[in-house]
């Protein structure tokens, strides 16, 4: 079980680092570009919250219903992670 939590912690740290980069990048942008970057950061924060909730539910068997409700958020997180990796490459 500790490996599961280490995985969540690693993913959360990756999101956090990615958000820090986006926030730094947004500080030098203007207009529509800045709005877009801020929107990306807001989505990333939602993804981080979803990941945290999924991790907490993993430790509590009574969260079965919430786990299924948050599957969509977890999928969104995976999409964010893919986009972030593509951004880092490009």
PyMOL Python script that loads the backbone (N, CA, C, O; Angstrom):
from pymol import cmd

cmd.read_pdbstr("""\
ATOM      1  N   UNK A   1       0.818  -1.195   0.000  1.00  0.00           N
ATOM      2  CA  UNK A   1       0.000   0.000   0.000  1.00  0.00           C
ATOM      3  C   UNK A   1       0.863   1.259   0.000  1.00  0.00           C
ATOM      4  O   UNK A   1       0.478   2.274  -0.582  1.00  0.00           O
ATOM      5  N   UNK A   2       2.027   1.202   0.648  1.00  0.00           N
ATOM      6  CA  UNK A   2       2.868   2.397   0.688  1.00  0.00           C
ATOM      7  C   UNK A   2       3.377   2.759  -0.708  1.00  0.00           C
ATOM      8  O   UNK A   2       3.609   3.933  -0.995  1.00  0.00           O
ATOM      9  N   UNK A   3       3.553   1.758  -1.579  1.00  0.00           N
ATOM     10  CA  UNK A   3       3.973   2.045  -2.942  1.00  0.00           C
ATOM     11  C   UNK A   3       2.917   2.859  -3.674  1.00  0.00           C
ATOM     12  O   UNK A   3       3.239   3.738  -4.474  1.00  0.00           O
ATOM     13  N   UNK A   4       1.642   2.556  -3.391  1.00  0.00           N
ATOM     14  CA  UNK A   4       0.550   3.308  -4.009  1.00  0.00           C
ATOM     15  C   UNK A   4       0.642   4.773  -3.603  1.00  0.00           C
ATOM     16  O   UNK A   4       0.524   5.665  -4.443  1.00  0.00           O
ATOM     17  N   UNK A   5       0.852   5.015  -2.324  1.00  0.00           N
ATOM     18  CA  UNK A   5       0.930   6.394  -1.847  1.00  0.00           C
ATOM     19  C   UNK A   5       2.175   7.103  -2.360  1.00  0.00           C
ATOM     20  O   UNK A   5       2.140   8.300  -2.645  1.00  0.00           O
ATOM     21  N   UNK A   6       3.260   6.375  -2.476  1.00  0.00           N
ATOM     22  CA  UNK A   6       4.459   6.976  -3.049  1.00  0.00           C
ATOM     23  C   UNK A   6       4.212   7.393  -4.494  1.00  0.00           C
ATOM     24  O   UNK A   6       4.716   8.420  -4.948  1.00  0.00           O
ATOM     25  N   UNK A   7       3.438   6.593  -5.209  1.00  0.00           N
ATOM     26  CA  UNK A   7       3.081   6.948  -6.582  1.00  0.00           C
ATOM     27  C   UNK A   7       2.248   8.215  -6.636  1.00  0.00           C
ATOM     28  O   UNK A   7       2.485   9.089  -7.469  1.00  0.00           O
ATOM     29  N   UNK A   8       1.264   8.311  -5.737  1.00  0.00           N
ATOM     30  CA  UNK A   8       0.446   9.524  -5.687  1.00  0.00           C
ATOM     31  C   UNK A   8       1.287  10.733  -5.314  1.00  0.00           C
ATOM     32  O   UNK A   8       1.135  11.811  -5.888  1.00  0.00           O
ATOM     33  N   UNK A   9       2.172  10.544  -4.350  1.00  0.00           N
ATOM     34  CA  UNK A   9       3.039  11.653  -3.926  1.00  0.00           C
ATOM     35  C   UNK A   9       3.921  12.118  -5.081  1.00  0.00           C
ATOM     36  O   UNK A   9       4.082  13.320  -5.295  1.00  0.00           O
ATOM     37  N   UNK A  10       4.490  11.175  -5.822  1.00  0.00           N
ATOM     38  CA  UNK A  10       5.342  11.512  -6.961  1.00  0.00           C
ATOM     39  C   UNK A  10       4.552  12.277  -8.024  1.00  0.00           C
ATOM     40  O   UNK A  10       5.024  13.281  -8.557  1.00  0.00           O
ATOM     41  N   UNK A  11       3.343  11.791  -8.327  1.00  0.00           N
ATOM     42  CA  UNK A  11       2.503  12.466  -9.317  1.00  0.00           C
ATOM     43  C   UNK A  11       2.137  13.870  -8.844  1.00  0.00           C
ATOM     44  O   UNK A  11       2.135  14.815  -9.633  1.00  0.00           O
ATOM     45  N   UNK A  12       1.828  14.004  -7.558  1.00  0.00           N
ATOM     46  CA  UNK A  12       1.455  15.308  -7.012  1.00  0.00           C
ATOM     47  C   UNK A  12       2.639  16.277  -7.106  1.00  0.00           C
ATOM     48  O   UNK A  12       2.467  17.449  -7.441  1.00  0.00           O
ATOM     49  N   UNK A  13       3.829  15.778  -6.809  1.00  0.00           N
ATOM     50  CA  UNK A  13       5.023  16.624  -6.910  1.00  0.00           C
ATOM     51  C   UNK A  13       5.273  17.054  -8.351  1.00  0.00           C
ATOM     52  O   UNK A  13       5.680  18.188  -8.603  1.00  0.00           O
ATOM     53  N   UNK A  14       5.027  16.144  -9.298  1.00  0.00           N
ATOM     54  CA  UNK A  14       5.183  16.488 -10.710  1.00  0.00           C
ATOM     55  C   UNK A  14       4.202  17.590 -11.108  1.00  0.00           C
ATOM     56  O   UNK A  14       4.567  18.534 -11.809  1.00  0.00           O
ATOM     57  N   UNK A  15       2.958  17.461 -10.655  1.00  0.00           N
ATOM     58  CA  UNK A  15       1.954  18.483 -10.959  1.00  0.00           C
ATOM     59  C   UNK A  15       2.389  19.814 -10.359  1.00  0.00           C
ATOM     60  O   UNK A  15       2.319  20.853 -11.016  1.00  0.00           O
ATOM     61  N   UNK A  16       2.834  19.775  -9.121  1.00  0.00           N
ATOM     62  CA  UNK A  16       3.256  20.987  -8.431  1.00  0.00           C
ATOM     63  C   UNK A  16       4.402  21.680  -9.168  1.00  0.00           C
ATOM     64  O   UNK A  16       4.382  22.897  -9.354  1.00  0.00           O
ATOM     65  N   UNK A  17       5.386  20.908  -9.580  1.00  0.00           N
ATOM     66  CA  UNK A  17       6.517  21.485 -10.307  1.00  0.00           C
ATOM     67  C   UNK A  17       6.063  22.073 -11.640  1.00  0.00           C
ATOM     68  O   UNK A  17       6.506  23.150 -12.039  1.00  0.00           O
ATOM     69  N   UNK A  18       5.180  21.359 -12.317  1.00  0.00           N
ATOM     70  CA  UNK A  18       4.662  21.837 -13.592  1.00  0.00           C
ATOM     71  C   UNK A  18       3.871  23.132 -13.421  1.00  0.00           C
ATOM     72  O   UNK A  18       3.990  24.056 -14.226  1.00  0.00           O
ATOM     73  N   UNK A  19       3.064  23.187 -12.361  1.00  0.00           N
ATOM     74  CA  UNK A  19       2.294  24.401 -12.097  1.00  0.00           C
ATOM     75  C   UNK A  19       3.207  25.577 -11.780  1.00  0.00           C
ATOM     76  O   UNK A  19       2.941  26.705 -12.195  1.00  0.00           O
ATOM     77  N   UNK A  20       4.274  25.317 -11.050  1.00  0.00           N
ATOM     78  CA  UNK A  20       5.230  26.388 -10.743  1.00  0.00           C
ATOM     79  C   UNK A  20       5.824  26.965 -12.020  1.00  0.00           C
ATOM     80  O   UNK A  20       5.967  28.180 -12.158  1.00  0.00           O
ATOM     81  N   UNK A  21       6.170  26.073 -12.961  1.00  0.00           N
ATOM     82  CA  UNK A  21       6.712  26.539 -14.244  1.00  0.00           C
ATOM     83  C   UNK A  21       5.682  27.384 -14.992  1.00  0.00           C
ATOM     84  O   UNK A  21       6.016  28.424 -15.560  1.00  0.00           O
ATOM     85  N   UNK A  22       4.437  26.931 -14.988  1.00  0.00           N
ATOM     86  CA  UNK A  22       3.390  27.658 -15.712  1.00  0.00           C
ATOM     87  C   UNK A  22       3.109  29.013 -15.070  1.00  0.00           C
ATOM     88  O   UNK A  22       2.855  29.994 -15.769  1.00  0.00           O
ATOM     89  N   UNK A  23       3.152  29.066 -13.764  1.00  0.00           N
ATOM     90  CA  UNK A  23       2.932  30.334 -13.062  1.00  0.00           C
ATOM     91  C   UNK A  23       4.064  31.312 -13.392  1.00  0.00           C
ATOM     92  O   UNK A  23       3.824  32.490 -13.657  1.00  0.00           O
ATOM     93  N   UNK A  24       5.287  30.808 -13.370  1.00  0.00           N
ATOM     94  CA  UNK A  24       6.432  31.650 -13.725  1.00  0.00           C
ATOM     95  C   UNK A  24       6.299  32.151 -15.155  1.00  0.00           C
ATOM     96  O   UNK A  24       6.538  33.326 -15.435  1.00  0.00           O
ATOM     97  N   UNK A  25       5.916  31.251 -16.056  1.00  0.00           N
ATOM     98  CA  UNK A  25       5.747  31.637 -17.462  1.00  0.00           C
ATOM     99  C   UNK A  25       4.638  32.675 -17.615  1.00  0.00           C
ATOM    100  O   UNK A  25       4.761  33.601 -18.416  1.00  0.00           O
ATOM    101  N   UNK A  26       3.565  32.527 -16.856  1.00  0.00           N
ATOM    102  CA  UNK A  26       2.438  33.449 -16.962  1.00  0.00           C
ATOM    103  C   UNK A  26       2.815  34.858 -16.517  1.00  0.00           C
ATOM    104  O   UNK A  26       2.240  35.836 -16.994  1.00  0.00           O
ATOM    105  N   UNK A  27       3.768  34.961 -15.614  1.00  0.00           N
ATOM    106  CA  UNK A  27       4.124  36.279 -15.077  1.00  0.00           C
ATOM    107  C   UNK A  27       4.724  37.205 -16.128  1.00  0.00           C
ATOM    108  O   UNK A  27       4.687  38.425 -15.968  1.00  0.00           O
ATOM    109  N   UNK A  28       5.269  36.650 -17.186  1.00  0.00           N
ATOM    110  CA  UNK A  28       5.880  37.494 -18.220  1.00  0.00           C
ATOM    111  C   UNK A  28       4.987  37.652 -19.453  1.00  0.00           C
ATOM    112  O   UNK A  28       5.345  38.358 -20.396  1.00  0.00           O
ATOM    113  N   UNK A  29       3.831  36.996 -19.445  1.00  0.00           N
ATOM    114  CA  UNK A  29       2.918  37.081 -20.585  1.00  0.00           C
ATOM    115  C   UNK A  29       1.934  38.222 -20.416  1.00  0.00           C
ATOM    116  O   UNK A  29       1.795  38.782 -19.329  1.00  0.00           O
ATOM    117  N   UNK A  30       1.256  38.560 -21.498  1.00  0.00           N
ATOM    118  CA  UNK A  30       0.236  39.609 -21.480  1.00  0.00           C
ATOM    119  C   UNK A  30      -1.001  39.131 -22.223  1.00  0.00           C
ATOM    120  O   UNK A  30      -0.948  38.202 -23.029  1.00  0.00           O
ATOM    121  N   UNK A  31      -2.100  39.780 -21.934  1.00  0.00           N
ATOM    122  CA  UNK A  31      -3.320  39.594 -22.699  1.00  0.00           C
ATOM    123  C   UNK A  31      -3.830  38.177 -22.727  1.00  0.00           C
ATOM    124  O   UNK A  31      -3.897  37.496 -21.704  1.00  0.00           O
ATOM    125  N   UNK A  32      -4.192  37.744 -23.929  1.00  0.00           N
ATOM    126  CA  UNK A  32      -4.819  36.433 -24.121  1.00  0.00           C
ATOM    127  C   UNK A  32      -3.887  35.288 -23.741  1.00  0.00           C
ATOM    128  O   UNK A  32      -4.333  34.273 -23.205  1.00  0.00           O
ATOM    129  N   UNK A  33      -2.597  35.449 -24.016  1.00  0.00           N
ATOM    130  CA  UNK A  33      -1.647  34.400 -23.650  1.00  0.00           C
ATOM    131  C   UNK A  33      -1.611  34.194 -22.139  1.00  0.00           C
ATOM    132  O   UNK A  33      -1.532  33.065 -21.655  1.00  0.00           O
ATOM    133  N   UNK A  34      -1.671  35.299 -21.407  1.00  0.00           N
ATOM    134  CA  UNK A  34      -1.646  35.206 -19.950  1.00  0.00           C
ATOM    135  C   UNK A  34      -2.928  34.553 -19.439  1.00  0.00           C
ATOM    136  O   UNK A  34      -2.882  33.721 -18.533  1.00  0.00           O
ATOM    137  N   UNK A  35      -4.071  34.925 -20.016  1.00  0.00           N
ATOM    138  CA  UNK A  35      -5.342  34.316 -19.627  1.00  0.00           C
ATOM    139  C   UNK A  35      -5.315  32.812 -19.869  1.00  0.00           C
ATOM    140  O   UNK A  35      -5.788  32.041 -19.033  1.00  0.00           O
ATOM    141  N   UNK A  36      -4.768  32.392 -21.000  1.00  0.00           N
ATOM    142  CA  UNK A  36      -4.680  30.976 -21.335  1.00  0.00           C
ATOM    143  C   UNK A  36      -3.810  30.231 -20.328  1.00  0.00           C
ATOM    144  O   UNK A  36      -4.168  29.146 -19.869  1.00  0.00           O
ATOM    145  N   UNK A  37      -2.676  30.815 -19.992  1.00  0.00           N
ATOM    146  CA  UNK A  37      -1.762  30.163 -19.052  1.00  0.00           C
ATOM    147  C   UNK A  37      -2.400  30.075 -17.663  1.00  0.00           C
ATOM    148  O   UNK A  37      -2.237  29.073 -16.966  1.00  0.00           O
ATOM    149  N   UNK A  38      -3.119  31.115 -17.266  1.00  0.00           N
ATOM    150  CA  UNK A  38      -3.808  31.096 -15.970  1.00  0.00           C
ATOM    151  C   UNK A  38      -4.894  30.024 -15.970  1.00  0.00           C
ATOM    152  O   UNK A  38      -5.101  29.342 -14.967  1.00  0.00           O
ATOM    153  N   UNK A  39      -5.576  29.880 -17.085  1.00  0.00           N
ATOM    154  CA  UNK A  39      -6.591  28.836 -17.217  1.00  0.00           C
ATOM    155  C   UNK A  39      -5.958  27.450 -17.083  1.00  0.00           C
ATOM    156  O   UNK A  39      -6.527  26.563 -16.446  1.00  0.00           O
ATOM    157  N   UNK A  40      -4.798  27.269 -17.674  1.00  0.00           N
ATOM    158  CA  UNK A  40      -4.074  25.998 -17.550  1.00  0.00           C
ATOM    159  C   UNK A  40      -3.698  25.723 -16.098  1.00  0.00           C
ATOM    160  O   UNK A  40      -3.795  24.591 -15.626  1.00  0.00           O
ATOM    161  N   UNK A  41      -3.271  26.761 -15.401  1.00  0.00           N
ATOM    162  CA  UNK A  41      -2.909  26.608 -13.991  1.00  0.00           C
ATOM    163  C   UNK A  41      -4.137  26.224 -13.175  1.00  0.00           C
ATOM    164  O   UNK A  41      -4.062  25.337 -12.325  1.00  0.00           O
ATOM    165  N   UNK A  42      -5.268  26.885 -13.425  1.00  0.00           N
ATOM    166  CA  UNK A  42      -6.498  26.565 -12.691  1.00  0.00           C
ATOM    167  C   UNK A  42      -6.894  25.110 -12.930  1.00  0.00           C
ATOM    168  O   UNK A  42      -7.284  24.411 -11.994  1.00  0.00           O
ATOM    169  N   UNK A  43      -6.798  24.656 -14.161  1.00  0.00           N
ATOM    170  CA  UNK A  43      -7.101  23.254 -14.454  1.00  0.00           C
ATOM    171  C   UNK A  43      -6.140  22.320 -13.744  1.00  0.00           C
ATOM    172  O   UNK A  43      -6.541  21.264 -13.255  1.00  0.00           O
ATOM    173  N   UNK A  44      -4.886  22.700 -13.685  1.00  0.00           N
ATOM    174  CA  UNK A  44      -3.890  21.899 -12.979  1.00  0.00           C
ATOM    175  C   UNK A  44      -4.165  21.799 -11.490  1.00  0.00           C
ATOM    176  O   UNK A  44      -3.936  20.756 -10.879  1.00  0.00           O
ATOM    177  N   UNK A  45      -4.653  22.880 -10.910  1.00  0.00           N
ATOM    178  CA  UNK A  45      -5.010  22.855  -9.491  1.00  0.00           C
ATOM    179  C   UNK A  45      -6.174  21.896  -9.249  1.00  0.00           C
ATOM    180  O   UNK A  45      -6.184  21.156  -8.265  1.00  0.00           O
ATOM    181  N   UNK A  46      -7.147  21.915 -10.149  1.00  0.00           N
ATOM    182  CA  UNK A  46      -8.269  20.979 -10.037  1.00  0.00           C
ATOM    183  C   UNK A  46      -7.775  19.540 -10.156  1.00  0.00           C
ATOM    184  O   UNK A  46      -8.237  18.656  -9.435  1.00  0.00           O
ATOM    185  N   UNK A  47      -6.844  19.314 -11.061  1.00  0.00           N
ATOM    186  CA  UNK A  47      -6.283  17.976 -11.229  1.00  0.00           C
ATOM    187  C   UNK A  47      -5.535  17.530  -9.975  1.00  0.00           C
ATOM    188  O   UNK A  47      -5.630  16.372  -9.569  1.00  0.00           O
ATOM    189  N   UNK A  48      -4.797  18.443  -9.367  1.00  0.00           N
ATOM    190  CA  UNK A  48      -4.072  18.118  -8.141  1.00  0.00           C
ATOM    191  C   UNK A  48      -5.045  17.776  -7.022  1.00  0.00           C
ATOM    192  O   UNK A  48      -4.816  16.837  -6.260  1.00  0.00           O
ATOM    193  N   UNK A  49      -6.135  18.541  -6.921  1.00  0.00           N
ATOM    194  CA  UNK A  49      -7.153  18.247  -5.918  1.00  0.00           C
ATOM    195  C   UNK A  49      -7.776  16.877  -6.145  1.00  0.00           C
ATOM    196  O   UNK A  49      -8.002  16.125  -5.197  1.00  0.00           O
ATOM    197  N   UNK A  50      -8.051  16.558  -7.404  1.00  0.00           N
ATOM    198  CA  UNK A  50      -8.644  15.261  -7.735  1.00  0.00           C
ATOM    199  C   UNK A  50      -7.683  14.135  -7.372  1.00  0.00           C
ATOM    200  O   UNK A  50      -8.100  13.120  -6.814  1.00  0.00           O
ATOM    201  N   UNK A  51      -6.410  14.305  -7.680  1.00  0.00           N
ATOM    202  CA  UNK A  51      -5.421  13.291  -7.356  1.00  0.00           C
ATOM    203  C   UNK A  51      -5.331  13.088  -5.853  1.00  0.00           C
ATOM    204  O   UNK A  51      -5.247  11.956  -5.377  1.00  0.00           O
ATOM    205  N   UNK A  52      -5.349  14.177  -5.112  1.00  0.00           N
ATOM    206  CA  UNK A  52      -5.296  14.079  -3.660  1.00  0.00           C
ATOM    207  C   UNK A  52      -6.503  13.310  -3.125  1.00  0.00           C
ATOM    208  O   UNK A  52      -6.363  12.452  -2.254  1.00  0.00           O
ATOM    209  N   UNK A  53      -7.667  13.616  -3.644  1.00  0.00           N
ATOM    210  CA  UNK A  53      -8.883  12.935  -3.202  1.00  0.00           C
ATOM    211  C   UNK A  53      -8.842  11.452  -3.545  1.00  0.00           C
ATOM    212  O   UNK A  53      -9.219  10.613  -2.727  1.00  0.00           O
ATOM    213  N   UNK A  54      -8.390  11.130  -4.740  1.00  0.00           N
ATOM    214  CA  UNK A  54      -8.290   9.724  -5.135  1.00  0.00           C
ATOM    215  C   UNK A  54      -7.315   8.997  -4.204  1.00  0.00           C
ATOM    216  O   UNK A  54      -7.579   7.870  -3.786  1.00  0.00           O
ATOM    217  N   UNK A  55      -6.211   9.630  -3.886  1.00  0.00           N
ATOM    218  CA  UNK A  55      -5.248   9.029  -2.966  1.00  0.00           C
ATOM    219  C   UNK A  55      -5.831   8.810  -1.582  1.00  0.00           C
ATOM    220  O   UNK A  55      -5.589   7.776  -0.960  1.00  0.00           O
ATOM    221  N   UNK A  56      -6.592   9.770  -1.099  1.00  0.00           N
ATOM    222  CA  UNK A  56      -7.221   9.621   0.210  1.00  0.00           C
ATOM    223  C   UNK A  56      -8.261   8.511   0.184  1.00  0.00           C
ATOM    224  O   UNK A  56      -8.362   7.727   1.129  1.00  0.00           O
ATOM    225  N   UNK A  57      -9.024   8.444  -0.881  1.00  0.00           N
ATOM    226  CA  UNK A  57     -10.049   7.402  -0.991  1.00  0.00           C
ATOM    227  C   UNK A  57      -9.419   6.025  -1.088  1.00  0.00           C
ATOM    228  O   UNK A  57      -9.990   5.039  -0.623  1.00  0.00           O
ATOM    229  N   UNK A  58      -8.266   5.960  -1.680  1.00  0.00           N
ATOM    230  CA  UNK A  58      -7.549   4.690  -1.788  1.00  0.00           C
ATOM    231  C   UNK A  58      -7.281   4.129  -0.399  1.00  0.00           C
ATOM    232  O   UNK A  58      -7.257   2.912  -0.212  1.00  0.00           O
ATOM    233  N   UNK A  59      -7.081   5.002   0.566  1.00  0.00           N
ATOM    234  CA  UNK A  59      -6.782   4.565   1.927  1.00  0.00           C
ATOM    235  C   UNK A  59      -8.040   4.302   2.752  1.00  0.00           C
ATOM    236  O   UNK A  59      -7.950   3.805   3.874  1.00  0.00           O
ATOM    237  N   UNK A  60      -9.185   4.626   2.217  1.00  0.00           N
ATOM    238  CA  UNK A  60     -10.426   4.479   2.973  1.00  0.00           C
ATOM    239  C   UNK A  60     -11.451   3.709   2.137  1.00  0.00           C
ATOM    240  O   UNK A  60     -12.015   4.249   1.184  1.00  0.00           O
ATOM    241  N   UNK A  61     -11.682   2.477   2.491  1.00  0.00           N
ATOM    242  CA  UNK A  61     -12.584   1.626   1.710  1.00  0.00           C
ATOM    243  C   UNK A  61     -14.004   2.174   1.665  1.00  0.00           C
ATOM    244  O   UNK A  61     -14.775   1.793   0.784  1.00  0.00           O
ATOM    245  N   UNK A  62     -14.362   3.037   2.570  1.00  0.00           N
ATOM    246  CA  UNK A  62     -15.716   3.585   2.589  1.00  0.00           C
ATOM    247  C   UNK A  62     -15.936   4.642   1.521  1.00  0.00           C
ATOM    248  O   UNK A  62     -17.044   5.160   1.387  1.00  0.00           O
ATOM    249  N   UNK A  63     -14.910   4.969   0.766  1.00  0.00           N
ATOM    250  CA  UNK A  63     -15.014   5.997  -0.271  1.00  0.00           C
ATOM    251  C   UNK A  63     -15.331   5.416  -1.639  1.00  0.00           C
ATOM    252  O   UNK A  63     -15.080   6.077  -2.647  1.00  0.00           O
ATOM    253  N   UNK A  64     -15.860   4.233  -1.713  1.00  0.00           N
ATOM    254  CA  UNK A  64     -16.108   3.585  -3.000  1.00  0.00           C
ATOM    255  C   UNK A  64     -16.955   4.455  -3.928  1.00  0.00           C
ATOM    256  O   UNK A  64     -16.644   4.581  -5.112  1.00  0.00           O
ATOM    257  N   UNK A  65     -18.014   5.051  -3.404  1.00  0.00           N
ATOM    258  CA  UNK A  65     -18.891   5.880  -4.235  1.00  0.00           C
ATOM    259  C   UNK A  65     -18.153   7.112  -4.738  1.00  0.00           C
ATOM    260  O   UNK A  65     -18.267   7.469  -5.911  1.00  0.00           O
ATOM    261  N   UNK A  66     -17.404   7.759  -3.866  1.00  0.00           N
ATOM    262  CA  UNK A  66     -16.646   8.940  -4.275  1.00  0.00           C
ATOM    263  C   UNK A  66     -15.572   8.573  -5.289  1.00  0.00           C
ATOM    264  O   UNK A  66     -15.272   9.354  -6.193  1.00  0.00           O
ATOM    265  N   UNK A  67     -15.001   7.399  -5.142  1.00  0.00           N
ATOM    266  CA  UNK A  67     -13.955   6.966  -6.062  1.00  0.00           C
ATOM    267  C   UNK A  67     -14.498   6.895  -7.491  1.00  0.00           C
ATOM    268  O   UNK A  67     -13.840   7.338  -8.433  1.00  0.00           O
ATOM    269  N   UNK A  68     -15.682   6.346  -7.644  1.00  0.00           N
ATOM    270  CA  UNK A  68     -16.244   6.247  -8.996  1.00  0.00           C
ATOM    271  C   UNK A  68     -16.621   7.623  -9.534  1.00  0.00           C
ATOM    272  O   UNK A  68     -16.483   7.876 -10.731  1.00  0.00           O
ATOM    273  N   UNK A  69     -17.097   8.518  -8.660  1.00  0.00           N
ATOM    274  CA  UNK A  69     -17.436   9.873  -9.085  1.00  0.00           C
ATOM    275  C   UNK A  69     -16.192  10.622  -9.535  1.00  0.00           C
ATOM    276  O   UNK A  69     -16.259  11.462 -10.432  1.00  0.00           O
ATOM    277  N   UNK A  70     -15.078  10.325  -8.926  1.00  0.00           N
ATOM    278  CA  UNK A  70     -13.855  11.055  -9.222  1.00  0.00           C
ATOM    279  C   UNK A  70     -13.005  10.387 -10.294  1.00  0.00           C
ATOM    280  O   UNK A  70     -11.915  10.864 -10.608  1.00  0.00           O
ATOM    281  N   UNK A  71     -13.493   9.293 -10.853  1.00  0.00           N
ATOM    282  CA  UNK A  71     -12.767   8.642 -11.935  1.00  0.00           C
ATOM    283  C   UNK A  71     -12.595   9.603 -13.115  1.00  0.00           C
ATOM    284  O   UNK A  71     -11.558   9.613 -13.777  1.00  0.00           O
ATOM    285  N   UNK A  72     -13.628  10.406 -13.362  1.00  0.00           N
ATOM    286  CA  UNK A  72     -13.549  11.390 -14.440  1.00  0.00           C
ATOM    287  C   UNK A  72     -12.439  12.389 -14.161  1.00  0.00           C
ATOM    288  O   UNK A  72     -11.681  12.746 -15.063  1.00  0.00           O
ATOM    289  N   UNK A  73     -12.337  12.840 -12.924  1.00  0.00           N
ATOM    290  CA  UNK A  73     -11.281  13.792 -12.579  1.00  0.00           C
ATOM    291  C   UNK A  73      -9.907  13.140 -12.717  1.00  0.00           C
ATOM    292  O   UNK A  73      -8.948  13.790 -13.135  1.00  0.00           O
ATOM    293  N   UNK A  74      -9.812  11.869 -12.367  1.00  0.00           N
ATOM    294  CA  UNK A  74      -8.539  11.175 -12.499  1.00  0.00           C
ATOM    295  C   UNK A  74      -8.157  11.065 -13.971  1.00  0.00           C
ATOM    296  O   UNK A  74      -6.989  11.234 -14.323  1.00  0.00           O
ATOM    297  N   UNK A  75      -9.126  10.783 -14.827  1.00  0.00           N
ATOM    298  CA  UNK A  75      -8.858  10.728 -16.264  1.00  0.00           C
ATOM    299  C   UNK A  75      -8.390  12.081 -16.768  1.00  0.00           C
ATOM    300  O   UNK A  75      -7.499  12.159 -17.613  1.00  0.00           O
ATOM    301  N   UNK A  76      -8.991  13.150 -16.250  1.00  0.00           N
ATOM    302  CA  UNK A  76      -8.582  14.496 -16.627  1.00  0.00           C
ATOM    303  C   UNK A  76      -7.138  14.764 -16.221  1.00  0.00           C
ATOM    304  O   UNK A  76      -6.379  15.411 -16.943  1.00  0.00           O
ATOM    305  N   UNK A  77      -6.778  14.249 -15.043  1.00  0.00           N
ATOM    306  CA  UNK A  77      -5.409  14.401 -14.576  1.00  0.00           C
ATOM    307  C   UNK A  77      -4.444  13.713 -15.531  1.00  0.00           C
ATOM    308  O   UNK A  77      -3.398  14.270 -15.867  1.00  0.00           O
ATOM    309  N   UNK A  78      -4.788  12.503 -15.970  1.00  0.00           N
ATOM    310  CA  UNK A  78      -3.922  11.778 -16.894  1.00  0.00           C
ATOM    311  C   UNK A  78      -3.752  12.555 -18.201  1.00  0.00           C
ATOM    312  O   UNK A  78      -2.659  12.592 -18.767  1.00  0.00           O
ATOM    313  N   UNK A  79      -4.832  13.171 -18.675  1.00  0.00           N
ATOM    314  CA  UNK A  79      -4.749  13.981 -19.891  1.00  0.00           C
ATOM    315  C   UNK A  79      -3.851  15.193 -19.654  1.00  0.00           C
ATOM    316  O   UNK A  79      -3.065  15.565 -20.525  1.00  0.00           O
ATOM    317  N   UNK A  80      -3.968  15.807 -18.480  1.00  0.00           N
ATOM    318  CA  UNK A  80      -3.131  16.952 -18.137  1.00  0.00           C
ATOM    319  C   UNK A  80      -1.666  16.548 -18.125  1.00  0.00           C
ATOM    320  O   UNK A  80      -0.802  17.275 -18.614  1.00  0.00           O
ATOM    321  N   UNK A  81      -1.401  15.382 -17.561  1.00  0.00           N
ATOM    322  CA  UNK A  81      -0.032  14.905 -17.476  1.00  0.00           C
ATOM    323  C   UNK A  81       0.547  14.710 -18.871  1.00  0.00           C
ATOM    324  O   UNK A  81       1.697  15.072 -19.123  1.00  0.00           O
ATOM    325  N   UNK A  82      -0.234  14.143 -19.772  1.00  0.00           N
ATOM    326  CA  UNK A  82       0.221  13.943 -21.149  1.00  0.00           C
ATOM    327  C   UNK A  82       0.497  15.282 -21.815  1.00  0.00           C
ATOM    328  O   UNK A  82       1.522  15.454 -22.475  1.00  0.00           O
ATOM    329  N   UNK A  83      -0.442  16.255 -21.638  1.00  0.00           N
ATOM    330  CA  UNK A  83      -0.248  17.586 -22.226  1.00  0.00           C
ATOM    331  C   UNK A  83       1.004  18.239 -21.658  1.00  0.00           C
ATOM    332  O   UNK A  83       1.759  18.877 -22.392  1.00  0.00           O
ATOM    333  N   UNK A  84       1.228  18.086 -20.365  1.00  0.00           N
ATOM    334  CA  UNK A  84       2.382  18.709 -19.729  1.00  0.00           C
ATOM    335  C   UNK A  84       3.679  18.128 -20.262  1.00  0.00           C
ATOM    336  O   UNK A  84       4.642  18.855 -20.507  1.00  0.00           O
ATOM    337  N   UNK A  85       3.699  16.812 -20.439  1.00  0.00           N
ATOM    338  CA  UNK A  85       4.901  16.177 -20.975  1.00  0.00           C
ATOM    339  C   UNK A  85       5.141  16.654 -22.405  1.00  0.00           C
ATOM    340  O   UNK A  85       6.287  16.870 -22.799  1.00  0.00           O
ATOM    341  N   UNK A  86       4.081  16.819 -23.179  1.00  0.00           N
ATOM    342  CA  UNK A  86       4.228  17.317 -24.537  1.00  0.00           C
ATOM    343  C   UNK A  86       4.751  18.753 -24.535  1.00  0.00           C
ATOM    344  O   UNK A  86       5.565  19.127 -25.379  1.00  0.00           O
ATOM    345  N   UNK A  87       4.268  19.563 -23.565  1.00  0.00           N
ATOM    346  CA  UNK A  87       4.743  20.947 -23.446  1.00  0.00           C
ATOM    347  C   UNK A  87       6.236  20.972 -23.114  1.00  0.00           C
ATOM    348  O   UNK A  87       6.984  21.798 -23.637  1.00  0.00           O
ATOM    349  N   UNK A  88       6.658  20.064 -22.244  1.00  0.00           N
ATOM    350  CA  UNK A  88       8.064  20.022 -21.840  1.00  0.00           C
ATOM    351  C   UNK A  88       8.954  19.614 -23.006  1.00  0.00           C
ATOM    352  O   UNK A  88      10.083  20.089 -23.129  1.00  0.00           O
ATOM    353  N   UNK A  89       8.449  18.739 -23.854  1.00  0.00           N
ATOM    354  CA  UNK A  89       9.208  18.285 -25.008  1.00  0.00           C
ATOM    355  C   UNK A  89       9.261  19.374 -26.077  1.00  0.00           C
ATOM    356  O   UNK A  89      10.305  19.632 -26.677  1.00  0.00           O
ATOM    357  N   UNK A  90       8.088  20.015 -26.303  1.00  0.00           N
ATOM    358  CA  UNK A  90       7.985  21.031 -27.370  1.00  0.00           C
ATOM    359  C   UNK A  90       8.466  22.317 -26.936  1.00  0.00           C
ATOM    360  O   UNK A  90       8.449  23.275 -27.709  1.00  0.00           O
TER     361      UNK A  90
END
""", "prot")
cmd.dss("prot")
cmd.show_as("cartoon", "prot")
cmd.util.cbc("prot")
cmd.orient("prot")
